[in-house]
C-alpha cells in the first residue's frame, strides 16, 4: 500500500480543506490502483526540521518515497494528476 503524506498542523484551516478535498480523490485512485493508497497526516509541529521546511507552505502532499511534492493551493484535478504521476513511477 502506498502512503500519501499530508503535511499539516493543528488549527490549519487550509489543511482541513485539503484533507476534505483529498478524500474523494483517494477513493477514486484506490479504485484504479490495486495496491491501495492511504492518507497519513504528518504533524509538522513535532519536528523543528519539518516546521522549517513546511511552516509557511502547508498543506503539502507527497507520496512517501517520492521527492516531488504538491503544495497548496491545489484542487481535486491537480491532486489527482499529481497522484497519477507519483503512483505510476
Helices and strands as residue ranges (DSSP letters): E 2-8, H 13-32, E 37-43, G 44-46, H 48-54, E 60-63, E 70-71, H 76-88
